[in-house]
Amino acid sequence: MTAAPDLSFLDHPALLPAFVEENRPRATGAGLDPYEYTRVTAALPSLLAWPEACRAAALRHLAAADRAAAEGRQRTAGEAYRTAARWFHFAALLPHPDRALAARAAGEADEAMRRALAHLEPAAERIEGEAFAGWLRRPAGPGRPPVVVVVPGMDSGKEEFHAVAEALLARGTAVFALDGPGQGVLAATSTPEPDYHRVVGRAIDALTARDTVDATRVGVIGLSLGGYYAAVTAAHEPRVRATAVVSGPYRLDWDALVPFVTATLTQRCGGPEAARAFADRVDLTALAPAISGPLLVVEGGEDRIPGVTTAESLARRAPDATLLLVPHGNHLLGNALADWLPATADWLTTRLAGGGATDSAGQ
């Protein structure tokens, strides 16, 4: 048996308000209503109650979606299913003692997103392969658009980064948002994979087999730990033409990481030794010079997680990198979407279209 992480810190009275406030911009960036977020989190006795409170919110939206669907209100049903998916996803964030609860919430998020897309975007395609599962969404209009693979992070999944997907779709770029090993719907049956370029490579193979997108024009955007995964992919996968890293780590120092991060990694990796070994692999020092393609590094000036060296170091060492620093941005920059997301979507779209030497994102 693998050793379970020490989760007693979740009951510390000072942690609850800090965690709620730290994740408020993330929730808003993920599309949750900030007032509902306050209502859901205000009554929590401790963080141990977080999953059930978020899941209860998801179930309310799921019931509203079912009613709307039964009455033929397709748009309303789809939007409510999408909101339910987001709340189910947030229910699975914590390294909770009840692993079954988190696994159930991740599965419910996946199913709610399937139902949302069935109502809102019937042309969306479910694509699954070895160690990945996700949704391919295309912009309106004819032709075969370029495609950006959206890579989530340590405790995230394909249901979270809707704002990123919508910004790219609005600019004529298709989006493939996936769960990889240890993420989202796959978290209960797999462990995180440092060599994530193999996962993205298989996803590109699957995209190439379809006529609905132009898989010769592939970009990657990775968020939080997904930023590390995106950088690893950029260093190894020649089919990727442009890469954006958002709040990604350059390296991790296990001994300096906060308990929330070490507990999450321990739970998702299957034990403390595996988690420490994984953290030791998260180091771009040797790989940064091998990222020859265009790279955009997006950082928030207020993103300071102990034990995490930010990707600003990556921007200095990669040959064709640009740093977009938002001084007031926090982790994932959910408190500053207007300051980075439009520029980042423009940057990716321009490079996948093959034009424009002007670096608008860095201006």
FENMODA-V775028 format. One record per run of one state. SS is the DSSP state (a for helix, b for strand, c for the rest). FROM is the first residue (numbers start at 1). TO is the last residue. Records with the same first field share a line. If there is no record, write none. Layout:
SS = FROM-TO  FROM-TO
This chain:
c = 1-7  12-12  30-33  43-46  71-73  92-98  121-124  130-131  138-144  152-161  171-173  180-183  187-196  209-212  224-224  237-239  247-248  253-253  257-258  270-271  282-282  284-287  291-293  301-307  311-311  318-320  327-330  334-336  354-359  363-363
a = 8-11  13-29  34-42  47-70  74-91  99-120  162-170  184-186  197-208  225-236  254-256  259-269  272-281  288-290  312-317  331-333  337-353  360-362
b = 125-129  132-137  145-151  174-179  213-223  240-246  249-252  283-283  294-300  308-310  321-326
